[in-house]
Structure formats: C-alpha cells, structure tokens
C-alpha cells in the first residue's frame, strides 16, 4: 500500500467520523428542541461545534478530491463524478 492510497483512506475515514459526529449532534439537538428543553446558549454552542465539524468536512473532502486529481485539472475530465 503506497503513501497516497494510505493517506486517501485516512482522509475518507476522518470524513466519515466527522459526518457521523455531525449527525449525532443534529439529532440530539433536534430531540432537545422537541422536548422544549433548549436554551439560546445551548443552541449557540451547538452552532459553534457544527461550524467546526462542517469546516473539517470541507477540508477532508477537498483533500480527497485534490489527492484524486493529482497535480492537474485534466484529471477532472476523466472523472465525471467530480464535475
């Protein structure tokens, strides 16, 4: 297993973990809202946490795409999923 495929696997795993964490945070917050046990401070804390998680999702996703493309944009035409 070469370095690029190992790095891609680690990035995809990190992306999956961030996605699962974001889903858990959203579902837990939705349950709090449905029970009407939520304060403005709690929602702001959730907002800040999700901003960091979504930023991490963007970074890991862009890193995987950059790793797949290599050093040229010509690889984008070969992969219709990236268009």
Secondary structure by P-SEA (a helix, b strand, c coil): ccaaaaaaaaaaaaaaaaaaaaaaaaaaaaaaaaaccccaaaaaaaaaaaaaaaaaaaaaaaaaaaaaacccccccccccccc
